[in-house]
Amino acid sequence: MDNQTQNTYEPTKEEIEAVIKESREYAQKNGFQLNPNEEVVKRIAKGLLINEKKYGFRYCPCRRVVGNPEEDKDKICPCKWHKEEIAQNGFCHCGLFAKK
């Protein structure tokens, strides 16, 4: 994909809602919930979709992708650190997932 396409890609409402649904189901299965702030959830879902289009994976939009697949794999949402962050802070780093 060229840079122009990357810079102009805008996820559809349906795509964003599908990511939110997947994320909600994942959260429920793991004993936490989505952030109660719907705008935050939509923004993060949009960022995940943009990263998927740009890089081929749904990297957390709040973590820097460095281009090293081995290092970057931990940043695919849900990231390697989310459960520990929720336990310690009540939210994961980007704020998508939260304690119940």
C-alpha positions as CSV (number, residue, x, y, z in Angstrom):
1,M,0.0,0.0,0.0
2,D,1.4,3.4,-0.8
3,N,1.6,6.3,1.6
4,Q,-1.3,8.2,0.0
5,T,-3.6,5.3,0.7
6,Q,-2.3,4.9,4.2
7,N,-2.9,8.6,4.9
8,T,-6.4,8.6,3.5
9,Y,-7.8,5.4,4.8
10,E,-10.8,6.0,7.0
11,P,-12.4,2.9,8.6
12,T,-16.2,2.6,8.1
13,K,-18.6,2.7,11.0
14,E,-19.3,-1.0,10.4
15,E,-15.6,-1.9,10.6
16,I,-15.2,0.1,13.8
17,E,-18.3,-1.6,15.3
18,A,-17.0,-5.0,14.4
19,V,-13.7,-4.4,16.2
20,I,-15.6,-3.1,19.2
21,K,-17.8,-6.2,19.2
22,E,-14.7,-8.5,19.0
23,S,-13.0,-6.5,21.8
24,R,-16.1,-6.6,24.0
25,E,-16.4,-10.4,23.6
26,Y,-12.7,-10.8,24.4
27,A,-13.0,-8.6,27.5
28,Q,-16.1,-10.5,28.8
29,K,-14.3,-13.8,28.4
30,N,-11.3,-12.5,30.4
31,G,-13.1,-10.9,33.3
32,F,-12.9,-7.3,32.4
33,Q,-14.8,-4.8,30.2
34,L,-14.4,-2.1,27.6
35,N,-13.7,1.4,28.7
36,P,-17.1,3.0,29.6
37,N,-16.2,6.0,27.6
38,E,-17.5,5.1,24.1
39,E,-15.5,7.8,22.4
40,V,-12.3,6.4,23.7
41,V,-13.3,2.9,22.5
42,K,-14.2,4.2,19.0
43,R,-11.0,6.1,18.7
44,I,-8.9,3.1,19.7
45,A,-10.9,0.8,17.4
46,K,-10.3,3.2,14.5
47,G,-6.5,3.3,15.3
48,L,-6.4,-0.5,15.4
49,L,-8.0,-0.7,11.9
50,I,-5.6,2.0,10.5
51,N,-2.6,0.1,11.9
52,E,-4.0,-3.2,10.4
53,K,-4.3,-1.5,7.0
54,K,-0.8,0.1,7.3
55,Y,1.1,-2.8,8.9
56,G,-1.0,-5.9,8.4
57,F,-1.7,-6.3,12.1
58,R,-3.9,-4.5,14.7
59,Y,-1.1,-3.0,16.6
60,C,-2.1,-1.0,19.6
61,P,-2.4,2.6,18.4
62,C,-0.7,3.8,21.7
63,R,2.5,1.9,21.2
64,R,5.2,2.7,18.7
65,V,5.7,0.2,15.9
66,V,9.4,-0.1,15.2
67,G,9.4,-2.4,12.1
68,N,11.0,-5.4,13.9
69,P,8.4,-8.2,13.6
70,E,9.8,-10.0,16.7
71,E,9.7,-6.9,18.8
72,D,6.4,-5.6,17.4
73,K,4.4,-8.8,17.8
74,D,3.9,-8.0,21.5
75,K,2.1,-4.8,20.5
76,I,-0.7,-6.6,18.6
77,C,-4.0,-5.9,20.4
78,P,-4.7,-7.3,22.9
79,C,-1.0,-6.6,23.7
80,K,1.3,-8.6,25.9
81,W,0.9,-6.2,28.8
82,H,-2.8,-5.5,28.9
83,K,-3.8,-7.9,31.7
84,E,-1.0,-6.8,34.0
85,E,-1.8,-3.1,33.3
86,I,-5.5,-3.7,34.0
87,A,-4.7,-5.4,37.3
88,Q,-2.3,-2.6,38.4
89,N,-4.0,0.5,36.9
90,G,-7.6,-0.4,36.2
91,F,-7.1,0.1,32.5
92,C,-4.7,-1.1,29.8
93,H,-2.2,1.4,28.5
94,C,-4.4,2.7,25.6
95,G,-7.5,2.6,27.7
96,L,-9.5,0.1,25.6
97,F,-9.9,-2.5,28.4
98,A,-10.9,-1.7,32.0
99,K,-11.5,-3.5,35.3
100,K,-15.1,-4.4,36.0
